[in-house]
């Protein structure tokens, strides 16, 4: 994907530099080719953005799941500690701290 984009950029640059030595018809053709290359670059950038966004979404979901698992484990630990009367523990069902 990145290689394709770089190839398109290189082609567009080469076309732009060669325009000065071309006839008017060749310049129009070169401009059309450069415009197509620009469109392809825009499409590739949009696709890359979507790939990055989907990766970020997957990472956020994993963090959310991990945080939920951790919260459940901590709640179980606090419930157990409160049931055993450990000072400082908080009973998750009532929110009351064991004194």
N, CA, C and O atoms as CSV, one atom per row, in Angstrom:
chain,resi,resn,atom,element,x,y,z
A,1,UNK,N,N,0.816,-1.177,0.000
A,1,UNK,CA,C,0.000,0.000,0.000
A,1,UNK,C,C,0.869,1.253,0.000
A,1,UNK,O,O,0.685,2.135,-0.839
A,2,UNK,N,N,1.803,1.337,0.923
A,2,UNK,CA,C,2.681,2.500,0.995
A,2,UNK,C,C,3.587,2.536,-0.238
A,2,UNK,O,O,3.857,3.606,-0.782
A,3,UNK,N,N,4.052,1.368,-0.674
A,3,UNK,CA,C,4.912,1.299,-1.853
A,3,UNK,C,C,4.155,1.822,-3.061
A,3,UNK,O,O,4.714,2.554,-3.878
A,4,UNK,N,N,2.877,1.448,-3.181
A,4,UNK,CA,C,2.056,1.902,-4.307
A,4,UNK,C,C,1.899,3.421,-4.264
A,4,UNK,O,O,2.012,4.093,-5.289
A,5,UNK,N,N,1.641,3.947,-3.090
A,5,UNK,CA,C,1.479,5.392,-2.940
A,5,UNK,C,C,2.762,6.127,-3.306
A,5,UNK,O,O,2.722,7.139,-4.005
A,6,UNK,N,N,3.903,5.619,-2.834
A,6,UNK,CA,C,5.175,6.255,-3.162
A,6,UNK,C,C,5.460,6.185,-4.656
A,6,UNK,O,O,6.029,7.118,-5.222
A,7,UNK,N,N,5.074,5.099,-5.292
A,7,UNK,CA,C,5.262,4.964,-6.734
A,7,UNK,C,C,4.424,5.999,-7.456
A,7,UNK,O,O,4.892,6.617,-8.411
A,8,UNK,N,N,3.199,6.195,-7.016
A,8,UNK,CA,C,2.314,7.186,-7.626
A,8,UNK,C,C,2.882,8.589,-7.443
A,8,UNK,O,O,2.863,9.394,-8.374
A,9,UNK,N,N,3.384,8.881,-6.252
A,9,UNK,CA,C,3.977,10.196,-5.985
A,9,UNK,C,C,5.200,10.420,-6.877
A,9,UNK,O,O,5.371,11.497,-7.448
A,10,UNK,N,N,6.031,9.412,-6.988
A,10,UNK,CA,C,7.222,9.531,-7.830
A,10,UNK,C,C,6.835,9.754,-9.281
A,10,UNK,O,O,7.450,10.565,-9.973
A,11,UNK,N,N,5.814,9.034,-9.749
A,11,UNK,CA,C,5.364,9.199,-11.130
A,11,UNK,C,C,4.816,10.599,-11.355
A,11,UNK,O,O,5.095,11.224,-12.378
A,12,UNK,N,N,4.042,11.088,-10.408
A,12,UNK,CA,C,3.476,12.435,-10.530
A,12,UNK,C,C,4.580,13.486,-10.549
A,12,UNK,O,O,4.504,14.452,-11.308
A,13,UNK,N,N,5.594,13.306,-9.729
A,13,UNK,CA,C,6.712,14.249,-9.701
A,13,UNK,C,C,7.467,14.237,-11.022
A,13,UNK,O,O,7.820,15.290,-11.553
A,14,UNK,N,N,7.711,13.051,-11.544
A,14,UNK,CA,C,8.420,12.923,-12.810
A,14,UNK,C,C,7.624,13.584,-13.923
A,14,UNK,O,O,8.185,14.278,-14.771
A,15,UNK,N,N,6.327,13.369,-13.916
A,15,UNK,CA,C,5.476,13.979,-14.932
A,15,UNK,C,C,5.510,15.496,-14.836
A,15,UNK,O,O,5.569,16.187,-15.854
A,16,UNK,N,N,5.475,16.005,-13.635
A,16,UNK,CA,C,5.476,17.455,-13.443
A,16,UNK,C,C,6.780,18.082,-13.926
A,16,UNK,O,O,6.758,19.144,-14.547
A,17,UNK,N,N,7.909,17.445,-13.652
A,17,UNK,CA,C,9.203,17.982,-14.094
A,17,UNK,C,C,9.348,17.925,-15.607
A,17,UNK,O,O,10.007,18.781,-16.198
A,18,UNK,N,N,8.747,16.937,-16.233
A,18,UNK,CA,C,8.877,16.784,-17.682
A,18,UNK,C,C,7.978,17.694,-18.481
A,18,UNK,O,O,8.127,17.780,-19.700
A,19,UNK,N,N,7.056,18.372,-17.844
A,19,UNK,CA,C,6.100,19.213,-18.560
A,19,UNK,C,C,6.755,20.373,-19.306
A,19,UNK,O,O,6.259,20.779,-20.357
A,20,UNK,N,N,7.819,20.895,-18.803
A,20,UNK,CA,C,8.445,22.064,-19.412
A,20,UNK,C,C,8.975,21.768,-20.804
A,20,UNK,O,O,9.017,22.671,-21.639
A,21,UNK,N,N,9.376,20.547,-21.082
A,21,UNK,CA,C,9.967,20.188,-22.366
A,21,UNK,C,C,8.950,19.569,-23.322
A,21,UNK,O,O,9.349,19.058,-24.368
A,22,UNK,N,N,7.679,19.594,-23.014
A,22,UNK,CA,C,6.663,18.913,-23.818
A,22,UNK,C,C,5.871,19.897,-24.670
A,22,UNK,O,O,5.862,21.102,-24.415
A,23,UNK,N,N,5.200,19.348,-25.700
A,23,UNK,CA,C,4.278,20.146,-26.497
A,23,UNK,C,C,3.028,20.412,-25.677
A,23,UNK,O,O,2.851,19.851,-24.595
A,24,UNK,N,N,2.165,21.269,-26.198
A,24,UNK,CA,C,0.942,21.604,-25.467
A,24,UNK,C,C,0.063,20.373,-25.271
A,24,UNK,O,O,-0.518,20.198,-24.200
A,25,UNK,N,N,-0.044,19.520,-26.284
A,25,UNK,CA,C,-0.844,18.296,-26.173
A,25,UNK,C,C,-0.242,17.378,-25.127
A,25,UNK,O,O,-0.963,16.802,-24.312
A,26,UNK,N,N,1.051,17.240,-25.145
A,26,UNK,CA,C,1.727,16.389,-24.168
A,26,UNK,C,C,1.552,16.944,-22.763
A,26,UNK,O,O,1.397,16.191,-21.802
A,27,UNK,N,N,1.579,18.276,-22.650
A,27,UNK,CA,C,1.382,18.893,-21.342
A,27,UNK,C,C,-0.020,18.608,-20.810
A,27,UNK,O,O,-0.191,18.333,-19.622
A,28,UNK,N,N,-1.036,18.675,-21.697
A,28,UNK,CA,C,-2.401,18.379,-21.271
A,28,UNK,C,C,-2.530,16.926,-20.824
A,28,UNK,O,O,-3.181,16.630,-19.822
A,29,UNK,N,N,-1.908,16.034,-21.570
A,29,UNK,CA,C,-1.934,14.619,-21.202
A,29,UNK,C,C,-1.218,14.395,-19.860
A,29,UNK,O,O,-1.670,13.628,-19.010
A,30,UNK,N,N,-0.096,15.087,-19.707
A,30,UNK,CA,C,0.661,14.971,-18.471
A,30,UNK,C,C,-0.146,15.508,-17.295
A,30,UNK,O,O,-0.148,14.918,-16.214
A,31,UNK,N,N,-0.830,16.628,-17.510
A,31,UNK,CA,C,-1.671,17.189,-16.449
A,31,UNK,C,C,-2.791,16.226,-16.072
A,31,UNK,O,O,-3.103,16.060,-14.893
A,32,UNK,N,N,-3.395,15.591,-17.076
A,32,UNK,CA,C,-4.461,14.628,-16.807
A,32,UNK,C,C,-3.910,13.439,-16.022
A,32,UNK,O,O,-4.546,12.958,-15.084
A,33,UNK,N,N,-2.734,12.971,-16.406
A,33,UNK,CA,C,-2.111,11.860,-15.682
A,33,UNK,C,C,-1.776,12.257,-14.251
A,33,UNK,O,O,-1.972,11.475,-13.320
A,34,UNK,N,N,-1.272,13.468,-14.080
A,34,UNK,CA,C,-0.933,13.944,-12.740
A,34,UNK,C,C,-2.197,14.070,-11.890
A,34,UNK,O,O,-2.178,13.773,-10.696
A,35,UNK,N,N,-3.293,14.511,-12.506
A,35,UNK,CA,C,-4.552,14.624,-11.768
A,35,UNK,C,C,-5.046,13.240,-11.332
A,35,UNK,O,O,-5.525,13.068,-10.212
A,36,UNK,N,N,-4.923,12.259,-12.229
A,36,UNK,CA,C,-5.310,10.894,-11.880
A,36,UNK,C,C,-4.432,10.366,-10.746
A,36,UNK,O,O,-4.914,9.700,-9.829
A,37,UNK,N,N,-3.139,10.675,-10.823
A,37,UNK,CA,C,-2.226,10.240,-9.759
A,37,UNK,C,C,-2.616,10.898,-8.441
A,37,UNK,O,O,-2.592,10.251,-7.394
A,38,UNK,N,N,-2.972,12.169,-8.487
A,38,UNK,CA,C,-3.406,12.877,-7.282
A,38,UNK,C,C,-4.657,12.258,-6.690
A,38,UNK,O,O,-4.778,12.117,-5.473
A,39,UNK,N,N,-5.593,11.887,-7.567
A,39,UNK,CA,C,-6.811,11.227,-7.095
A,39,UNK,C,C,-6.476,9.893,-6.427
A,39,UNK,O,O,-7.034,9.549,-5.385
A,40,UNK,N,N,-5.554,9.148,-7.046
A,40,UNK,CA,C,-5.151,7.850,-6.483
A,40,UNK,C,C,-4.486,8.040,-5.124
A,40,UNK,O,O,-4.697,7.249,-4.205
A,41,UNK,N,N,-3.682,9.092,-5.006
A,41,UNK,CA,C,-3.026,9.374,-3.723
A,41,UNK,C,C,-4.067,9.715,-2.667
A,41,UNK,O,O,-3.972,9.265,-1.525
A,42,UNK,N,N,-5.058,10.509,-3.046
A,42,UNK,CA,C,-6.127,10.851,-2.106
A,42,UNK,C,C,-6.894,9.617,-1.655
A,42,UNK,O,O,-7.212,9.464,-0.476
A,43,UNK,N,N,-7.189,8.737,-2.613
A,43,UNK,CA,C,-7.889,7.495,-2.266
A,43,UNK,C,C,-7.051,6.634,-1.333
A,43,UNK,O,O,-7.567,6.065,-0.370
A,44,UNK,N,N,-5.746,6.539,-1.624
A,44,UNK,CA,C,-4.856,5.731,-0.786
A,44,UNK,C,C,-4.766,6.316,0.631
A,44,UNK,O,O,-4.737,5.578,1.616
A,45,UNK,N,N,-4.723,7.641,0.716
A,45,UNK,CA,C,-4.659,8.289,2.030
A,45,UNK,C,C,-5.946,8.032,2.816
A,45,UNK,O,O,-5.906,7.794,4.023
A,46,UNK,N,N,-7.078,8.081,2.129
A,46,UNK,CA,C,-8.351,7.815,2.806
A,46,UNK,C,C,-8.399,6.373,3.301
A,46,UNK,O,O,-8.854,6.101,4.412
A,47,UNK,N,N,-7.927,5.458,2.467
A,47,UNK,CA,C,-7.908,4.048,2.871
A,47,UNK,C,C,-6.969,3.844,4.060
A,47,UNK,O,O,-7.296,3.111,4.994
A,48,UNK,N,N,-5.818,4.484,4.025
A,48,UNK,CA,C,-4.874,4.368,5.145
A,48,UNK,C,C,-5.505,4.916,6.424
A,48,UNK,O,O,-5.320,4.349,7.501
A,49,UNK,N,N,-6.237,5.997,6.312
A,49,UNK,CA,C,-6.922,6.562,7.470
A,49,UNK,C,C,-7.929,5.594,8.055
A,49,UNK,O,O,-8.048,5.472,9.274
A,50,UNK,N,N,-8.655,4.906,7.186
A,50,UNK,CA,C,-9.631,3.921,7.660
A,50,UNK,C,C,-8.947,2.753,8.368
A,50,UNK,O,O,-9.444,2.255,9.379
A,51,UNK,N,N,-7.807,2.319,7.831
A,51,UNK,CA,C,-7.066,1.219,8.448
A,51,UNK,C,C,-6.575,1.630,9.836
A,51,UNK,O,O,-6.670,0.858,10.790
A,52,UNK,N,N,-6.053,2.845,9.938
A,52,UNK,CA,C,-5.571,3.349,11.232
A,52,UNK,C,C,-6.730,3.456,12.219
A,52,UNK,O,O,-6.604,3.071,13.382
A,53,UNK,N,N,-7.851,3.980,11.749
A,53,UNK,CA,C,-9.007,4.137,12.635
A,53,UNK,C,C,-9.523,2.782,13.120
A,53,UNK,O,O,-9.887,2.640,14.287
A,54,UNK,N,N,-9.558,1.788,12.231
A,54,UNK,CA,C,-10.046,0.473,12.659
A,54,UNK,C,C,-9.087,-0.156,13.660
A,54,UNK,O,O,-9.524,-0.849,14.579
A,55,UNK,N,N,-7.782,0.074,13.497
A,55,UNK,CA,C,-6.805,-0.415,14.472
A,55,UNK,C,C,-6.977,0.249,15.820
A,55,UNK,O,O,-6.882,-0.406,16.857
A,56,UNK,N,N,-7.230,1.543,15.812
A,56,UNK,CA,C,-7.454,2.278,17.061
A,56,UNK,C,C,-8.725,1.789,17.750
A,56,UNK,O,O,-8.780,1.682,18.975
A,57,UNK,N,N,-9.748,1.493,16.943
A,57,UNK,CA,C,-10.996,0.978,17.508
A,57,UNK,C,C,-10.762,-0.374,18.184
A,57,UNK,O,O,-11.260,-0.620,19.283
A,58,UNK,N,N,-10.007,-1.239,17.527
A,58,UNK,CA,C,-9.715,-2.556,18.102
A,58,UNK,C,C,-8.926,-2.409,19.405
A,58,UNK,O,O,-9.184,-3.118,20.377
A,59,UNK,N,N,-7.973,-1.494,19.415
A,59,UNK,CA,C,-7.178,-1.266,20.626
A,59,UNK,C,C,-8.059,-0.726,21.752
A,59,UNK,O,O,-7.933,-1.158,22.898
A,60,UNK,N,N,-8.939,0.204,21.439
A,60,UNK,CA,C,-9.833,0.767,22.460
A,60,UNK,C,C,-10.757,-0.314,23.022
A,60,UNK,O,O,-11.010,-0.356,24.226
A,61,UNK,N,N,-11.256,-1.179,22.152
A,61,UNK,CA,C,-12.112,-2.272,22.622
A,61,UNK,C,C,-11.347,-3.218,23.539
A,61,UNK,O,O,-11.886,-3.687,24.542
A,62,UNK,N,N,-10.096,-3.497,23.198
A,62,UNK,CA,C,-9.274,-4.378,24.035
A,62,UNK,C,C,-9.018,-3.741,25.399
A,62,UNK,O,O,-9.058,-4.424,26.423
A,63,UNK,N,N,-8.754,-2.436,25.414
A,63,UNK,CA,C,-8.532,-1.729,26.681
A,63,UNK,C,C,-9.810,-1.744,27.509
A,63,UNK,O,O,-9.776,-1.967,28.719
A,64,UNK,N,N,-10.923,-1.509,26.853
A,64,UNK,CA,C,-12.205,-1.508,27.569
A,64,UNK,C,C,-12.482,-2.887,28.176
A,64,UNK,O,O,-12.905,-2.990,29.327
A,65,UNK,N,N,-12.243,-3.930,27.403
A,65,UNK,CA,C,-12.461,-5.287,27.918
A,65,UNK,C,C,-11.514,-5.584,29.077
A,65,UNK,O,O,-11.930,-6.154,30.086
A,66,UNK,N,N,-10.245,-5.202,28.942
A,66,UNK,CA,C,-9.275,-5.419,30.011
A,66,UNK,C,C,-9.644,-4.663,31.267
A,66,UNK,O,O,-9.514,-5.188,32.373
A,67,UNK,N,N,-10.107,-3.426,31.107
A,67,UNK,CA,C,-10.516,-2.629,32.266
A,67,UNK,C,C,-11.728,-3.261,32.944
A,67,UNK,O,O,-11.818,-3.286,34.171
A,68,UNK,N,N,-12.648,-3.765,32.150
A,68,UNK,CA,C,-13.827,-4.428,32.726
A,68,UNK,C,C,-13.441,-5.674,33.499
A,68,UNK,O,O,-13.966,-5.929,34.583
A,69,UNK,N,N,-12.517,-6.453,32.937
A,69,UNK,CA,C,-12.050,-7.659,33.628
A,69,UNK,C,C,-11.357,-7.300,34.937
A,69,UNK,O,O,-11.564,-7.957,35.958
A,70,UNK,N,N,-10.527,-6.248,34.904
A,70,UNK,CA,C,-9.824,-5.811,36.102
A,70,UNK,C,C,-10.811,-5.317,37.160
A,70,UNK,O,O,-10.669,-5.623,38.344
A,71,UNK,N,N,-11.804,-4.557,36.726
A,71,UNK,CA,C,-12.806,-4.046,37.673
A,71,UNK,C,C,-13.548,-5.198,38.338
A,71,UNK,O,O,-13.812,-5.160,39.540
A,72,UNK,N,N,-13.883,-6.214,37.562
A,72,UNK,CA,C,-14.580,-7.380,38.130
A,72,UNK,C,C,-13.707,-8.093,39.154
A,72,UNK,O,O,-14.176,-8.476,40.226
A,73,UNK,N,N,-12.449,-8.263,38.817
A,73,UNK,CA,C,-11.523,-8.936,39.735
A,73,UNK,C,C,-11.350,-8.133,41.027
A,73,UNK,O,O,-11.364,-8.700,42.120
A,74,UNK,N,N,-11.188,-6.821,40.901
A,74,UNK,CA,C,-11.035,-5.976,42.088
A,74,UNK,C,C,-12.295,-6.004,42.953
A,74,UNK,O,O,-12.222,-6.028,44.181
A,75,UNK,N,N,-13.439,-6.002,42.293
A,75,UNK,CA,C,-14.701,-6.047,43.040
A,75,UNK,C,C,-14.820,-7.359,43.811
A,75,UNK,O,O,-15.249,-7.369,44.965
A,76,UNK,N,N,-14.444,-8.456,43.176
A,76,UNK,CA,C,-14.467,-9.753,43.867
A,76,UNK,C,C,-13.527,-9.745,45.066
A,76,UNK,O,O,-13.875,-10.227,46.144
A,77,UNK,N,N,-12.324,-9.187,44.867
A,77,UNK,CA,C,-11.348,-9.119,45.963
A,77,UNK,C,C,-11.874,-8.280,47.125
A,77,UNK,O,O,-11.705,-8.654,48.286
A,78,UNK,N,N,-12.509,-7.156,46.821
A,78,UNK,CA,C,-13.039,-6.293,47.870
A,78,UNK,C,C,-14.212,-6.964,48.586
A,78,UNK,O,O,-14.341,-6.853,49.805
A,79,UNK,N,N,-15.062,-7.658,47.833
A,79,UNK,CA,C,-16.185,-8.363,48.458
A,79,UNK,C,C,-15.679,-9.428,49.419
A,79,UNK,O,O,-16.206,-9.584,50.520
A,80,UNK,N,N,-14.657,-10.157,48.996
A,80,UNK,CA,C,-14.066,-11.195,49.845
A,80,UNK,C,C,-13.429,-10.582,51.088
A,80,UNK,O,O,-13.605,-11.086,52.198
A,81,UNK,N,N,-12.689,-9.493,50.896
A,81,UNK,CA,C,-12.026,-8.843,52.035
A,81,UNK,C,C,-13.052,-8.274,53.008
A,81,UNK,O,O,-12.885,-8.373,54.223
A,82,UNK,N,N,-14.119,-7.674,52.467
A,82,UNK,CA,C,-15.162,-7.119,53.342
A,82,UNK,C,C,-15.866,-8.234,54.104
A,82,UNK,O,O,-16.189,-8.078,55.282
A,83,UNK,N,N,-16.105,-9.365,53.431
A,83,UNK,CA,C,-16.768,-10.495,54.095
A,83,UNK,C,C,-15.911,-11.044,55.222
A,83,UNK,O,O,-16.440,-11.542,56.216
A,84,UNK,N,N,-14.582,-10.958,55.079
A,84,UNK,CA,C,-13.667,-11.439,56.115
A,84,UNK,C,C,-13.422,-10.377,57.182
A,84,UNK,O,O,-12.712,-10.624,58.156
A,85,UNK,N,N,-14.018,-9.179,56.994
A,85,UNK,CA,C,-13.879,-8.119,57.977
A,85,UNK,C,C,-12.552,-7.397,57.936
A,85,UNK,O,O,-12.151,-6.790,58.930
A,86,UNK,N,N,-11.864,-7.446,56.819
A,86,UNK,CA,C,-10.571,-6.756,56.718
A,86,UNK,C,C,-10.781,-5.241,56.712
A,86,UNK,O,O,-11.519,-4.700,55.889
A,87,UNK,N,N,-10.124,-4.590,57.633
A,87,UNK,CA,C,-10.248,-3.148,57.777
A,87,UNK,C,C,-9.796,-2.443,56.494
A,87,UNK,O,O,-8.765,-2.780,55.911
A,88,UNK,N,N,-10.579,-1.472,56.078
A,88,UNK,CA,C,-10.258,-0.687,54.879
A,88,UNK,C,C,-10.920,-1.212,53.615
A,88,UNK,O,O,-11.014,-0.491,52.622
A,89,UNK,N,N,-11.380,-2.453,53.638
A,89,UNK,CA,C,-12.068,-3.014,52.465
A,89,UNK,C,C,-13.433,-2.361,52.304
A,89,UNK,O,O,-14.042,-1.923,53.280
A,90,UNK,N,N,-13.906,-2.300,51.060
A,90,UNK,CA,C,-15.223,-1.732,50.789
A,90,UNK,C,C,-16.121,-2.818,50.240
A,90,UNK,O,O,-15.764,-3.513,49.289
A,91,UNK,N,N,-17.290,-2.961,50.844
A,91,UNK,CA,C,-18.269,-3.928,50.362
A,91,UNK,C,C,-18.893,-3.366,49.083
A,91,UNK,O,O,-19.590,-2.353,49.140
A,92,UNK,N,N,-18.657,-4.005,47.923
A,92,UNK,CA,C,-19.176,-3.470,46.659
A,92,UNK,C,C,-20.686,-3.396,46.611
A,92,UNK,O,O,-21.238,-2.552,45.904
A,93,UNK,N,N,-21.367,-4.259,47.346
A,93,UNK,CA,C,-22.834,-4.268,47.324
A,93,UNK,C,C,-23.417,-3.054,48.039
A,93,UNK,O,O,-24.477,-2.560,47.653
A,94,UNK,N,N,-22.740,-2.569,49.075
A,94,UNK,CA,C,-23.271,-1.464,49.884
A,94,UNK,C,C,-22.457,-0.181,49.739
A,94,UNK,O,O,-22.959,0.913,49.996
A,95,UNK,N,N,-21.206,-0.321,49.328
A,95,UNK,CA,C,-20.320,0.840,49.253
A,95,UNK,C,C,-19.760,1.250,50.604
A,95,UNK,O,O,-19.095,2.280,50.716
A,96,UNK,N,N,-20.022,0.455,51.625
A,96,UNK,CA,C,-19.560,0.788,52.976
A,96,UNK,C,C,-18.158,0.213,53.215
A,96,UNK,O,O,-17.842,-0.909,52.820
A,97,UNK,N,N,-17.338,1.030,53.878
A,97,UNK,CA,C,-15.970,0.623,54.209
A,97,UNK,C,C,-15.964,-0.102,55.543
A,97,UNK,O,O,-16.628,0.317,56.491
A,98,UNK,N,N,-15.212,-1.190,55.611
A,98,UNK,CA,C,-15.080,-1.954,56.856
A,98,UNK,C,C,-14.178,-1.156,57.784
A,98,UNK,O,O,-13.099,-0.709,57.395
A,99,UNK,N,N,-14.642,-0.986,59.025
A,99,UNK,CA,C,-13.858,-0.215,60.011
A,99,UNK,C,C,-13.234,-1.141,61.015
A,99,UNK,O,O,-12.538,-0.688,61.924
